[in-house]
């Protein structure tokens, strides 16, 4: 039987907004999980006490941005439009059906001019502290990785620019140990009077603070990289944002410093092969922590002996090649590598020369970093069953965080320009992801307790 639909669009009804929102709606879970009035304590000093026009409630501003990030809405303009017509969004913000909601430009202005990076950071750590206080955070094991975010800049609008190479934070310590090693071998120490080397980069004319990213099959583009750390439960502990042309191993120190400051109980640092450098291994081990790093395929041309086939003899300070010939110490270079060279008269008649070197003088040079012992210690750690099991959790933790951020929360591309604005955007996005996970965990915990409380009550009768 055919039945036509009703067209009663002008009907007036008396409804309670609270009854229109399902009990298991995500925003209801979030509203129950956290007390948003804490935001007043964070932002009060940014407002004038007794002068100016009345402001829009800062809780409303932050809630609208959280809605944007939780539901993966690409822009504030689109978020403001969705809030107008979505009853659940209005309920979450505390607006009635016929009330005018904030204009997107008001939100944009406040987050660009009023709320500073320190404010956003306080919001991020406040949500994280709520999670920790309820026992969900496990910062003893930290999973670290970086992901790239496409910048709001055209790769075709770039200019070449010569800039000095950025100094690494460990250069002074490394140079000191290099000179000590050279003096032990009767070599003159290096004199640091040379000007810094220059490198040529492609700088965006649109957003000079981003960097060119090109890796593997990825399309060449301007991007930012977000160095991120999370725990076993997938809660994001911290994040730093850098230009896309900064390598993960270089950007690691900024994130590690923040983690060590806010989470001193951290014991294990799990990362991929890109972080397996002498400095990172040394720093983590010297701090009394455990670097959990995977096997890293040695560099070198195909068909030649692998670097690990040249064995270093600590007692005699020399290297033994696969044909049991001695390579004696030659020098320690500015990059911290000790060079060991063979004798050309011996190598010229060696049956394995074709697999060893194609040097015109028939000399083979093998390098070993002065911090190579730390790399070997991380190799020993890698074979421990306990730490192998921790490394396997990467795909369920940090890799899952990036997958969710890009697929569900629109983090593939940013509309913001400048390192400060992009950092605030990423930090708010990760704060929203933490809040969403925390609210869901709290919801299931509540359901669990209600179920067993009802079961025990029925059993008692």
C-alpha positions, 0 to 999 in steps of 0.5 A, a space after each residue: 500500500 502506497 503511503 505518502 510522506 508528511 510535509 509538516 515543515 511549519 509545525 510548531 513543537 515544544 521539545 527538550 533539546 536534551 531528549 533529542 541527543 542519544 545517550 551514547 552520542 560521542 559529544 555526550 560522552 565527552 561532556 560527561 568525561 571532563 569539566 570544561 570550566 577549567 578553561 576559564 582559569 587558563 584564559 582569564 588573564 587574556 581578557 580585560 576585567 572591566 572594559 570592552 564589549 562582552 566576549 563570546 564564552 571562551 568555552 564555546 570557542 574551544 568547543 567549536 574547535 574541538 568539534 572541528 577536529 573530532 569530526 574531521 571538518 576541514 575548516 572553521 568556516 565549514 564548522 560554523 555552518 555545521 553548528 548552525 544546523 546540527 542539534 547535537 553541536 548546539 546542545 554541546 555548545 549550550 545554544 538553543 535552536 533559535 539562538 545565533 551561533 558564533 561567526 567563523 571569523 570570531 573563532 579565527 580571530 581569537 585563535 590567531 590573536 588572543 590565544 597564544 601558543 602557551 594557551 594551546 599548550 596548557 589546554 593540551 596538557 590539561 586534557 592529558 593530566 585529566 587522562 593521567 589522573 584517571 589512570 589511563 596514561 602509561 608514559 613508561 614506554 614511549 613510541 616516537 615517529 614523525 609524519 608529514 603534513 602537506 603545507 598550504 604552498 605551491 611547489 612551483 612557487 619556490 626560490 633557491 636560497 643559500 643558507 648556513 647549515 644548522 648547527 646540531 645541538 651535540 656538535 660541541 660535545 662531539 668536537 671535544 671527544 673528536 679532539 680527545 681521540 685525535 690527541 690520543 693518536 698523536 694527531 693535532 686537534 681541529 681548530 673551529 675557526 672555519 665559517 659554517 658551511 652553506 647549503 642551497 634550499 628551495 624556499 616557498 614564496 608563499 610559506 617560507 617556514 615549510 620545507 620540501 618533502 620528497 621521499 620514495 613514491 611520495 609526490 614532491 611538495 612543501 610540507 611540515 613534519 610532526 614529531 609525535 610521541 604516544 604511550 601504549 594506549 595510543 594517547 599522544 604525550 607530546 608533539 613538535 612541528 618542524 619544516 618538512 626538509 628536517 630529518 627525523 633524527 635531527 628533529 628528535 632532540 626537540 621532542 625528547 627534551 619535552 618528553 624528559 621534562 614532562 614525563 621523567 618516569 619514561 624508561 623505554 623509547 621505541 622508534 623506527 630505523 630513521 632514529 638509529 644514529 650514534 647520537 640518539 643511542 648515546 643520549 638515550 642510554 646515557 640518560 638511563 633509558 632504553 632505546 628500542 630500535 630495529 635492524 638498519 640495513 647497512 649502506 653500501 653497493 651491491 656485490 661488495 662486503 657488508 660493513 659488519 664483515 669488517 671487525 673492529 679490534 678494540 685492543 689493538 685499535 684496528 680493523 680486520 677485513 674478511 681476508 684477515 688483513 689488518 686495516 690500521 688507524 689513519 685519522 678521526 675526521 670532523 664528523 666523528 668517524 675514525 678512519 682505518 686504511 689498508 695497505 695498497 701493496 697487500 690489497 692489490 693482489 687480494 683475491 677478494 679485491 673486487 668485493 672490497 674496493 675499486 680504489 685506484 691505489 687499491 686502498 680500502 677505508 673503513 670508518 667507525 664512529 667514536 660513539 659506535 659502542 652505543 649502536 652496538 648496545 642498541 643492537 643487543 637490546 634489539 634481540 631481547 624478547 621483551 623489547 622485541 615485543 614492545 617494538 611490535 606494538 608500534 603498528 598498534 600505537 604510533 602508526 595507528 595514531 597517524 592513520 586515525 589523524 589523517 583518515 578521520 581527523 583531516 591531518 593530511 593537509 593544513 590551511 594554516 601558514 607559519 610554524 607557530 600556527 601549524 603547531 597550534 593546529 596540530 596540538 589542538 587536533 591531538 588534544 581532541 583525539 586524546 579527549 575522544 579516546 578518553 571519553 570513550 574509555 570512560 564510557 565503557 568503564 561506566 557501562 562495565 561498572 553498571 553491569 556488574 553492579 546490577 549483576 551483584 544486586 540481582 545475585 544478592 536477592 
